[in-house]
């Protein structure tokens, strides 16, 4: 749309210091005039020239941007005859849509112009802000300090550019848990004059928030409402500001009828109980509804506790449901009597959140014109979606989603880490199920959820993401806009890997602690001894990401470094530090038990990581941009135990030197006793088809460094180094030279000497355990009793009737990829003959009982009438049906474990009759499955958090 060099028939917004005028009709909506003023400022941000604002068409210069709402702005109608290809009447009938079109000679005094035609007041404003974005001003120019590139020439290329209508009618944010960011920043840094009485978010802050929402094509807000925050409507100007910016005001699931109960329900009103205090509660609601009836609202129906708790007043579920039914009936009557239109025409939502879902399922009668706002499980996975009957409701359905959360099993209020692929997978499923009326996302303090928030709202505006093939493609375009084309791909890859690591364990969850009750951190489940040191691999991945991000930061112009810090670098550094803090601390305790003096170094590293988080956060608040965001970032929301300094352990070294040896695959170091075959311990088996190294740790238990030497029994064993010095520890990476190994299967030894001690370590390597015909048939092999498979690496797929397996947007915990079924809705299968199938050709060394773990993302069944099942079998043998749909609510330990680890794991046992090549088959019986990994255990323990590394045959 925009060129920075002259274009034939283009409209020159700025050229040679001359700017186009901007026309807006004074009779148009406030929001249109606000957007026009912002556009003028945006052009100046890019070019240093501010266009003139003109309110009379006859006073325009020869080049102009003419802005107007089709049925509201009188002046725009004089230009409509030149709108070739635009059906103005059809546009006027659409919701929040707009057209940007270049025209020649629209008026006698105007040679060329850009027309921005909106179907309604928001549509026009969206059009103006879209042109700002195309000119080069990010929606985050203020909220994340994204600096635009300076341009001398800005030209709108000739053409007609159509946008809308939106995929979802109401699209917005819930400002929540603002206690540690948005509220203190607004009250103490940005607008302290509006918090003189007590902390809160006043009109100055909300004006900035509403501008951001418009730039992101959103239209709805659920205001901040936590205890300690002055209620939205206690600022008389807030409602007017919302109306000026054309923002629809709603309220959260526990604030019916636009009432912030924690701040507005007073003790003198009596108890918050509809069974005993109906009249006072109704009057409380009536007062507010009457005061806001002239504005654009979406009213939340129902009743819960004063805050986020169950509704008082019923001793049994039937009694509670009957009471809630009375609430709904009375609220509907109240709305009808306070508005001059039918109650069916007043936007309303009912959110079956937490315990309310059970009441709804038990038979609560929600009026047909009320939108059902289906909640996720607060961790990004939808709990329920409409049935076929509910899809036919006049009020439609919506979604209440979370990118930030306070609650069980553990909060994640600090760093934004819900993967975009999870968001797109779940919200596409919701859209396909008919949830298209209202999407609201809990964004906490807005920062640092900028990317995820924008992605969610982009989906709500256009569920096809404007043609982007994947969240990664969207991320690449987003990064190009914010940081330039040169870094776009790298930034997208960095963030995609960040999301993968966060799916495996969010930074706030690295302590393995819980809330309600708050528990102390425990030992992380990442292994120090198996899978190549699983914990180290996670830290190495974070270190690589941080290094890559630092390189991008250093390469950026100084003006763009503050935005990169806010949008990328702070989260990466702190997420990496949280993993370091807890994994180094746990390693210090683990090593201290073995007398390893390196425990002290890891204890120091853990405490250093804790201190770095505080230093980064101080920089964000106090130093960055001279303290603009002071108070916005808190690295310890609610002061939960996970944010305390980590518990570490240390050892007092022995005098002198003492060699210890630990080998991969064993939880304890080698002792002096040899095994029957003369070795003190064995490494995991090396397999020629699965190329990887294994480690041997040489460590010191004393205070004096010592020399060591290692020798092998066979040339095919590669040590890398054969001599050296150990101060605290030294890790040897052992590999196999397959060209030097002559036999199909060989055994050898490594002999290590140092500090007067000698240890012999067994090494076993296998080129193949099968004849060539069976080798050719297999894509995966058994190694040490395990076959591990990344689900996307199927040998074959079979389309079902209906349903088929496809690549999924959601990341996997190890490979970063998953598979799912499409369409997102189809009838469940009872027969494997009609179900979509994944096939994996595996070569087993063992026979007898095999256990199959299928690791899925913790999605849930489409609704209460459906399940989330797969079937699995070897070859044509008996199939086992497994459900991964969690039972119970937020208190259920299965669901809690699933969302913390980013996986729902189904397990089944099978009889395998021969050690040979087999085909493992996996059928999707219900829609909604997202499969990450498949692991077959024949003779091995589950020794790692994420499962064994893949045993695919290397090409």
N, C-alpha and C positions, 0 to 999 in steps of 0.2 A: 504493500500500500504506500509506503514512504520511500522516497529516494533522497539521497543527499547530494545529488548532481541534477542539473536541469533535465527535464523530461518533456518531450513533445506533448502538447495538450495537457500537461500536468498543471496543477494549481500550486503556485509558489507561496507557501506560508511565510517563508523567510528567504530572502535572497538579496545580497549586496546591502544588507542593513535595512531593507524595506520589508515590513511585515504586512500580512493580510489583516484587515479589520475582523473583529468578531462581533456578530450581531446576535442579540437575543431579545426577544419581545418582553418588555417589562410586565406584561400581563401573563406571561408563562409562569409555571410553578416556581416556587422558591428554589427547589433543588436544581432546576435548570439554570437559573441565574448563578447559583453557587458553583455548579460545574463549569459554567462559562468563565467565571473568575479564576477558578483553579486551572483551566486550560491556558488562560493567558499567562499565569505564573509558570506553568509547565513549559510553555514555549520559551519563556525567558530562561528557565533552568538549562535548556539545551543550547540556546543561541545567544543569550545575553540581551535579547530584544523582546520587549513585552508588547503584544498587539494592543491596539486601541479597542475599547469596548464601545459599541455603537448601538443605540436602541431605536434608531429610526432608519428604515431602509434607504430613504433618499439621501442620507448622509454618508452612506458607505463609499469607500474608495473603490478602485477598479478591481481589487482582489479581496475576497471576503470568505469568512466561514460563517454560514448562516444556520442558526440553531433554532429548532422549534418543535413543539409537540403538535401533532397533526390536528387534533380537534381543540386545542387550547390556545395556541399562539396565532393571533390574527395575521401578523406580518408574513409568516411563512407561506401562507396561501398564495401570495403574489408570485411565488417562485415555483409552485407545484406544476405548472404547465410544462416545465423543462425537465421534469423527473421521468425521463424515458425509461421504460421497463419497470417502473415502480407502480404497483397497484396501491394507491394511497388509501383507498377505502378498505382494502383487505389488510393493509398494515395497521390501520386504526383499530381493527377488530382483534388484533393479536395482543397478547400480554407481553409487556416489557421488551418489545422488539424495536429494532432501529435499522435504518439504512444510512450509510455514508456514501454520497455520490458526488462526483465532480460534474459540473455543468458549465457551459459557456453562455455568456450573455443572458443570465437569468433576469436581469433588470437593466434598464437603459444605462444606468451609471456603473454597472458591474460587468467587467469583461469575463471574469472567470471566478468560480466559487466552489466551495465545498459545502454541500447541504448535509446537515445531520438531522434526520427526521425520526422522531420517536413516536411510538404508538401511544404512549402514556408518559407521565412525568418521569418515571424511573427509566423507561426505555430511552428517552431523550438524554437523560443524565448518563446512562451507560454508554450511549453513543459518543458523548463528549469525552468521557474518560477512556474509552477505547482508542479514540484518536490520539489522546495524550500518550497512551502506552505505545502506540505505533510510532509516534514522534520520537520516543526514546526514554520516557519517564516511567520507571517501574512503579507498580502499585505500592511498593515498599520503599519509595524514595524517602519517606519520613520515618516510618516505623522500623526500618532496618538500615536507613541511611545509604541506600543504593544511589550512587552518583551516576548521572547520565553522561554519555559521551558528548563533548561539545561539538556542535555543528555550525557551519556558516550558512549552509543551504538546507532547507527542508521543503520538499515538494511532495504533494499528494499525487500519486500516479493516477491517470485517468481510469475511471471504472465505477462500477456500482458494487458496494460491499454490504451484504445483508447479514444480520445477526438476529437470532431468536426465532421463535419464542423459546424460552428456557425449558429444559427437560423437566424440571421440578418447579412447582409454583412458588413455594416459600423456601428460601435458602438462607440459612443464617448461623449465628454462633451463640453459644452460651458462655458468658464470662463467669468463671466459677473458680472456687478455691483461690480467690484473689488475695488472700491474707499475706502471702510472702512475696508478691511481685507487683501486680497491677495497682493494688490499693496503696501500699506504701510509696510506690513511685509517684502515683498521681497526687497523693496527699502531702508528700514531703518535698518532692522535686519539681514536678511539672506544674501543678496548680494548687499550691499550698493555701492560697487565699480562699479556695472553696472547701477547705477542710479545717477552717478555724474552729468550728464547733466540735467536730470529730471527723475521723477519716471517712473518705468516701470518694465516689467518682461523680464529679459534677459536669456541667454542660461544656466546659472547655475540653475536658477529657473525652466526653462522648462525641463531641464534634469531630475530633480526630479519629475516633473509632468509626464513626458513621462514614466519614470520607473514605477510609480504608475499605469498608464494606462495599461502597458504591464502586470503587475502583476494581473490586473483585467480583462485581456483578451479583452481590448479595443484597438481600432486602429485609432481613429479619434479625432482631436481637432479643435474646433473653438476658436481661441486665444482671450485673453482679449482685449477689444477694447473701453473702456469707455473714455470720454473726460478726459484729464489729464494723461492718460496712454500712454507712448511711444509705438507706433505701433509695432506689431510683426516683420514686415519686416524692420523696422529701425535699428534693430539689425542684421547685416549681418550673424551672426552665427546661428540665430534661425532656419532658414530653413535647414541648414546643420545638426543641432542637431536633428531636426524632422526626417530627412532622416536617420541619423545614428540609431535612435531608431525605424525606420520603422513606424512612425506615419504619417497618412494621414492628410494633413492640408486642412481644409475648412474654411468658414467664415459664419457669421450669416446672418440672413434674410435681414439685412439692409446694408450689405457689399458686393455687387456684385463684382465678378471678383477679389477676393482676395485683395480688397482695404478697408483699414480702413479710412473711409471718415472724421471722426471727427479729425483725426490727419494728414491725408495725402492730403486732398483737400485744396489747398491754396487759399487765397483770390485773388491772382494774376491770378488764372485760370479762373476767372469769376464766374457767378452764376451756381449753381448746378441745371441745367435745361436742359433736353435733347431736349426740343423743341427749345430752343434758343442758346444752346452751345454744340450741338451734337459733333462736331469735336474735341473739347478739352476734353470732357468726354471720347470719344472713345480712344484718344491718351493716356489719363490717365490710362485707363484699359489695353491698349495694352502693355504699358511699363511693367506693373506688370506681365501680363500673359507670356510675353516673358521671363522674368527673372526667373520664377518658372516652366517653362514647362518641365524641366528635372526631376522634383520631382514628388512624388505621391500626387495628389491633388483631391479634389472634389470641383468643381467650383459652386458657387451660382449664378444663373441667376436672372435677374429682376432688379428693381430699386425702391428704396424708397427715403425718405428724407436723408439729410446728416446723421441723426441719426435715431432714432426709430419714424419716422413720415411718413406721406403720401408723395408720389412722386409729386413734383411740375411740372407744365406744362400743365395741362388740366383743363378747366373750368367746364366741364360736365363729367359724367361717361363715355359716349361713346368716348369723346376726350381723356380722361386719358387712357382708354383701348387701343385705337389706338396707342397712344404714347408708352405705355408699350409693345405693340406688335412689334413696330419698334425697341425698345431696345432689345427684345429677338432675333429678326432676326439678328441684327447687332452683338450681342454677339456671336451668333452661328458662324457667318462668321469669327469673330475675332479668336475664338478658332480653327476653321479649318485651318486658315492661319498661326497659331503659333505652330502647332503641326505636327508631321510627321505621324499621323494616322488619320483615319476618325473621324469626330466630334462625330459620334454616339458611338465611343469607348472611349470617354473622359468622366469620371464620372462627372455628373452635377445634381444639385438639383434646384428645384423651390419651394419656401416656401410661400404658400398663407396665410400670417400672417396678422391679423387684417384687414385693409381696402383692402388688396390685395385679400383676399378671395372673396369679392364681385366682384372685377374685373374678377377674374377667373370664377366665377359662371356666369357672364354676357356674356361669350363667348370668353375669351382669348384663343388663340391657343398655347399651350405649346407643343413643339416637343415630339413625342412619346417616344423617348429614354431618356428623362429627368425624373429623379425621382421626384415625387410630395411629398414634405415634409409637411405632414398634422400637423398643430399645435394644441396643447391643448388650453384651454381658459386662459392659464397662471396660473391657479389654480389647475391643475391636471386632468381636465375633457376634453376629446377630443371634439373639435368642429365639426369635419367632418372627414369622412373616405371614401375611394374610392368606387365608384359605380361599378356595374358589368363591365361596359365599361372601366372604369379606371383601374380595376384590370387586364385587358388584355394588358395594356401598356407595352412596352418593357423595359422602364426605371423603372417600378415598383413604389412603394410608400414607404414613410418613415414617421417618426414622430419627431416633435420637441416638447419636453416636458419640464415642469418646476418643479424644487424642490425649487426654489428661484425666487423672482419676485419683480420688481420695477414697480408699476403702479396701475391702477384702479382695484377695488374700494379702495384698500389699499395695500401697500407693505407688503411682508414678507421676509425680507432680513437677519434677525438676526438668529433665531433658526429654525432648520430644523424640520418640523412637518407634512409633507405630509405623510399620513399613507401608509405603504407598501401595505396594502390590496387594497387601491385605485389605487396605481401604477400597481399592478398585474391585477386587474380587467380591467383597461383601456388598458393596453398594450397587454393583451391577446386578447381583443376585436380588437385592431389594427392589431395584427398578424393574427388573423382569417380573417380579412377583406382584407388581402393581403399586409399590410404595413410591408415589410420584407427587404427592401433594405438598409435603413439608419435610425438609431435611434440616436438622439442627445439630451442630457438632460442638461438644464441650471442648473448648480450647484453653482452659485455664486462664493464664495471664496474657494470651496472644503470643507473647515471646516466651520460649523459643520455638513455637509451633508454626512459624511463618510458612515454611514449605508445605507442610502437611495440611495446614488450613487452606492454603490456596488450591492445592490439589483437590481437596474435598469439594470446595466451592466450584472449581472448574467442572468437576463431574456433575454437580447439581445443575450447572448452567447447560452443559452439553455432555450427556452421559457417554458419548463417543469420543470425548476429549479432543474435539476438533480434528479428528483423523489420526491422532497419535496412536501408534500401534501398541504401545506399552507404557507403563509408568516410567521406565528408563528413558524412553524417547521423550516423554514429557519433561523429565528431569533435565535432559540434555538441552532442550529448548529453553527451559527456565534458566539454566545456568548460563546459556549464551546471552540471554537478556540481561542477567544480573552482572556477569563477569566477563563477557566477550566470547566470541566464537572460538578463539584459540584454546580456551580452557574448558569448553562446554562438555566434551566427551569425558575428560578426566574427572571433572567434578561430578558428573552423573555416575560414573563408575565408583568413585569414592563413596558417594552417598548410598549407592545400592549395596555396597559391601558393609557399610555402617548399619543399614537396615537388617542385613542378614545376621550380623553379629548380635544385634539388639533383639531380634526374634528369638535367638537361642537363649538369651538372658538379658533383660533390660538392665541398665546400669543401676537403677534403684533396687533391683532384686538380687544383686550380686552377693548380698549378705545371707541369703537363704533364711531370712527372717520373715515374720508374719505380723499382721496388725489385728487388733480386736480378738484377743489381747496382744499387745506389742511384745514380741519376743526378741531375745538377743540374737545377734548373728551367729550362724553355725558354720560348719565346714562346707565349702563349695563342693559340688559333685564332679567338677572337672577333674580328671585323673592326672596325677603327676607321674604315673608309672606305666600307663598303657596308651596304646594308639599314638606312639611317638611323642609322649608327654602332651596329652590333650590340653592341659592348662597352658603350657608354653606355646602351643600352636595358636591358641586364642590371643595370647599377648603378642605374639609375632605378627599376627594379622592386624591387630590394632596399631602396633608400631609401624608397620608398613603404611597403613592408612594415614597415620599422623605425619609420616615423612613425606608422603605424596601431597597431603594438604598443605604442609609447610612450604613445599616447593611452589605450589600454586600461589599461596599468599605472597611469597617473596617476589614472584614474577608479576604480580598485579600492580597497576599504578597506585600510588599512595592514596588517592581519593577513593579507591574501591576496596582497600584493605579493611576499613572498619565494618563494611557490610559483610565481607567474607568471614570476618571474625564472628560476627553475630549469627550468620546463617549457616556456617559450616564448622569453623575451626573450634569455637568454644565447646560445642557438643562433642566433637571428636576427641579433643584433648581430655575433657572431663570423663567421657565414657571410657576411654582408654585408662585413665587414672583410677576409675572405680574398679575395673578389672584387675589392674596392678595392685591396688590396695588390698583387695580380698584374696587374690590368688597368691601374691607374695606373702601375705600374712599367714595364710593356711600352709604355704610351703615352709615357712619358718617353723611353724609348730610341728609339721610332719618331719622335717629334717632334724629338729631338735630331739625328737624321740629317738633318732638314730645316732645322735652324737655328732652330727655333721656341723662343723664350724661355719659352713656357709649359711646356716640358719640365721646367723647374726646379720649377714649382708642382706638377706631377704627381709628380715625384720626392719632394717633401715629403709629398704626400698618401699615397703608397704607404708611406713609412716611418711616418707617423702611424697608418695603419691597422694596421701591424704592432705598434706600441706599444699601440694600443687593445686589441688581443687580449690582450696580457699584462696590461694593467690590468683588463680584465673578469675574467680568470681569477684574478688576485690578489684581486679583490673577492669572487668566488665562494668562494674558499678561506679567506680571512683575515677578511673583514669581514662577510659575510652570516651572519646569526644568530649573531654572536659567534664565528665560526670553527667552527661545528658540522661543516662539510664540508671542513675543512682537509685537503688532500692528495687529495681526491676528483677534482678536475678538473685535467687536464694538457693544455695547448694545444700540446704538441710531443711526442707519443708517439714513442718510439724516436729522438727528435732527428733526424728525417729532414730532408734539405735543404729540403723544401717549407716547413718551419717557420722557416727562417733569415730574417734580414732580406732583403728583396728586392734584386735587382740593379737599380739605377736609373742613369740617365744625365742629364747636365746640359750646358748650353751657356754659353759666355761671350758675352754680348750684344755685338753690334757697337756702336760709338759712334754715337749719333744714332738715326734711325728708318729702318726698312726694311720695306715692305709685302710680305707674302707672301699668296697666295691658294691655298686648296685646296678642291676641289669633291667632293661625294659621288660615289662610283663610280670615283675615281682614287686609286691608291696614292701618287702623288707630287704635290707642289704644282705649280701652273702655272708654266711658265717664260716667258721673254720671247718665244718664237717663236709666231706665230699659225698656226693650221691653215688649210687652203685656203679655207675659207669665212669667214676673217677673225676667228675667235674663238680664244682661247687654250685653251679647254677647254669641255666640255659637261656639263650635268647629266643624270641619268637622265630618261627620258621621263615626263612626267605623263600619266596616263590618267584620263579623266573617270569611268570605271566603278570605279576603284580609288583612292579618295581618300586622298592622303597628301602630306606635304611632303618637300622635299629640302633639304640644307644646303649653305651656302657658308661656309667659314672664312676670316676675315681675321686674319692674325697678324703679329706683330712679330718681326723678327730683331735689333732694336736695343734700346738701353737707354732710349729716350725715347719716351713716348706720342705718337701722331699722330692727326690727324683724318682721317676717311674720308667719302666720299660715294658713293652708288650711284644709278644711273638705269636705267630700263627702256625698251626700244624700243616696247613695247605696254602698254596699260592692263590687259590681262588678266594680266600678271605682277605678283604681289603680293610685295613685299619685307618688309612689316612696318615696318621702320625704313629710312630712306634716308640718314641721317647719324649720326655718332657719333664716339667716340674709342676707339682700341685701345691698351691698355697692354701686354697680352701676346697676347690673342686675343679675337675676337668671332665668334660663330656666328650667321649669318642663316638663318632658316627661310623658304624660298621656297615659295609656293603659287600656285595658278591661280584666278582669278575666272572660272568657267565661263560665267557669264551675260554677261560682257564679251567673251568669245571667240566670234567670229562664224563662223569656218570650222570644217570637220570636223577639219582638222589644220593647226596653225600653228607657225611658228618665230619666235623673238625672241631678244633679247640683254639681258644685264645688264652695264652698264659700271661698274666699280669704280675709284675713284681714291683715292690716299692716299700720303703721303710721297714725292711726285714720281713715282709709278708709276701705270700704267693697265692694267687687264685687262678683256677682254671675254669673257663667259661665255655659251655658247649654251643656249637653252631651247627645248624642243620639247614640244608638248602635243597629245594626240589625244583627240578626243571619241569617235571610233569609226573602225575601219578596215574594217568589214563593213557589208553592207546590213542593213536593219532585220530582215528575216526571219531571218537568221543570228544577229543579236544576240539576238533573243528566244529562240533555241534554246540559247544558251550561259549557263552559270553562272560560268565562269572565262575570263579573257582572257589573252593573251600580252602581256607588257610587257618590252621590252628583251630579247627572246629567251628568256623564261622564263614558264611557267605553274606557279604554286605552289598547292597544294591541301592544306587540312587534311582528313584522311581522314574525319572525322565529317560533312563537308558534302557527302555524296554526292547527286547529282541523283536517283538511284534505287537501290534495292537489290532483288536477286532472291534469293529463298530457294532453297537447294540441296536436293538429295535424297540424303543429309541435309545439315544445317548451314544456319545463317543468320547474317548479320552483325548485331551488336548493339553498343550503347554499352558501353565497357569501363570498369572502375573505375580502371585504371592511367592516370596523367596523360600527356599529350603534352608534348613539350619546348617547344613554342611556345604552342599554344592551351590546353594543359592537358587536352585530351580525346583519346581514341583509340577505335578500334573493334576488336572481336575477333569470333570465331565462337563460337557455341554450338550444341549442347552442347560441353563441353570435350573429349569423345572422340567421334569418328565415323570410319568407314572412309575412307581416303584416296580422292581422286577422280583418275581418269585422264582423264576427259572434262570439258571446261568446260561441257558441256551440263547436267551434274548438279551442278556446284559452285556454292556461294553466290557471288554476284557483286555488286560495287560498280560503279556507273557514274557517270562525271563528264563533263558536257557542256562542252567547251572550244572556244574560238574561237582558231585559230592564224593568225598573220600570215605564217608561214613554211611551206615545204614542203621535202621532202628527208629527211635523217636527223634523227630526234628521239631523244634519250636520256631514259629514264624512270628516275628514282631513286624507290624505295619505301622510306621510312624506317619500320622496325619496331622495337618494343622487342626487346632481345636475349634473347628467350625461346629455348628449345631444343626440339627434337623430343621427343615423348612418351617415346620409348625408342630403343634402338639399331637397332630394326627399322623405324623410321619416319623421315620426313623433315619438313622445314618449308618448304613450297613455295607459291608463288603463280604464277599465270599472268597475263600482261598483254597487251593488244592494243588497237589503235585500230579502232574500228568493227567490221566483220566480218573484219578482216584477220588475218594469221597471228599466232598467239599465241606468246609467249616464256615458257618456264617458268624460274623463278629459285628457287634454294634459299637461304635465309638461315640455315640451321643451320650453326653454326661447325664447322670441322674441327679435330681435335686437342684438346689439353688446355690447361692453364693457361699453357703456354709458347707457344701458337700466337698469332701477332701479330693475326690477325683477331678472335679472341675477346677479346684484351686491348683492342684498339681499341674493340670493341663495348661492353664494360662500362664503360669510362672515359667514353665519350660518351653512354651511355644509348641507343644505337641500333645496330641491324643494318641496313645499307643494301644493298639489292639494286639492281642496275643492268642495264638492257637497252636495246638499240637497235632502232629501228623506222623503216620507210620511210613517210613521209607524202606522199600524192600531190597534195595541194592545200591552199592557204591558205584554209581555211574552217572551219566548225564541224564538230567531230568528237566522237565519244563514246569516251572512254578507259575500258576495262573492266578490272577487277581481280578475279580469281577466287581463292578460298582452296582450295587442293588438299589441304591437311593441317590437322588441328586444331592449335591452339596459337598461331596467328598473332595478333599485336597490331599493328595498323597505325596509325602516327602521321601521316605526311605523304606526299604524292606530289608530285614535282617533275618537270616536263617541261622539258628544255633543248633549244632549237632553235638558238640562236646566242648563248650566254653561257657564261662560265666559272663554276666553283664558287668563289665568292669569300667565302663566309661559313661559319661553324661549323655553324649550325643549318639553313642553307638560306635561300633568299629568303622574304620575307614573302608571305603569301597574296595571290593576285591574283584573288580572288573579286569578282564584280560586286556592288557595293554596292546594297542595296535602296533 
